[in-house]
Amino acid sequence: MERHLFSLIFSVFTAAAVFSQAPSQIDQLRIQVWADLDPIPGLFEEDGESVASGADSDSKAEPGSSVKDSINSDNSTNSTKSDNSTNPDNSTNAINSTNSANSTNSTNSAESEELSLKEKVFHQKFDFAINRTKEIAPFLMSGMLDGWYFEYTPYDKARKVDEYWDFKEIMPFNSKVNTLTYNSPEVEEDRLVCWVYCNRTESQKKAFKSWNSIVHPHIHGKGAGNVQDGFKGIQDAVSEAAKNAVREYWRMYIKNKPKEISGKVLLIRNPRIYIKGGQYIVDLDFFMETDRIVLYNYY
């Protein structure tokens, strides 16, 4: 009995220690993002540079710097060859030096061609996935930092009113204010999966605290978008998830369909995005702020 009690206490304190080390979402946002096509097993930054994971940065330098080093090596070899050939007493050394230089030049040329080929394969294989990730991440972070504005008119068959939904950014993502870092990329099937970090500014921290209050209900919705539409398909899916979340929430509190509902939603928690039946499916949570509800004056 005492052994089981000790194990339980140890587990509780261990879990508490783990969660206490996790950064607060108030200070830093962390979301997981993936992109189609083969991923690159390395860390990529905002400027497009990449460093292979699990290896020293010096040993995985950009191809351009390796080529530059090989040219410097060639120049040094040619200089040694010239110095030896001017001394008539060192003809044997000059011949050996020439042979060594030719061998070095051949080796450097082969290494240069190999680096050029690797660079070409790298761009062909990974550029699309990296660029797509850098489209998705700012879009989602914008929704978590400032949110989206919506205006909704439900479909009403009796009144012959078509459904209307307008969904747009409150504030476009500004990389000068919020820098994104892409971390821990991994290969998972045919996808590039990584964690995206973004630090909130002091004003954004205050704004989030005001959102995280009882006056802003927590709503949840799912949406779908066509995979063939690429990034637009994900945007469409997020928009539909927000619409469904708003509609399902107000269905519980408004008996008759309203003429219009407008307000804002703030994306919270880690977005869940997957593919099913040729569709992007997103499963999202929001805080909602309702600006106004316009009711019909007659039935």
Secondary structure, 3 states (H helix, E strand, C coil): CHHHHHHHHHHHHHHHHHHHHCCCCCCEEEEEEEEECCCCCEEECCCCCEEECCCCCCCCCCHHHHHHHHHHHHHHHHHHHHHHHCCHHHHHHHHHHHHHHHHHHHHHHHHHHHHHHHHHHHHHHHHHHHHHHHHHHHHHHHHHHCCEEEEEECCECCCCECCEEEEEECCCCCCCCCCEEEEEEEEECCEEEEEEEEECCHHHHHHHHHHCCCCCCEEEEEEEEEHHHCHHHHHHHHHHHHHHHHHHHHHCCCCCCCCEEEEEEEEEEEEEEEEECCEEEEEEEEEEEEEEEECCCCC
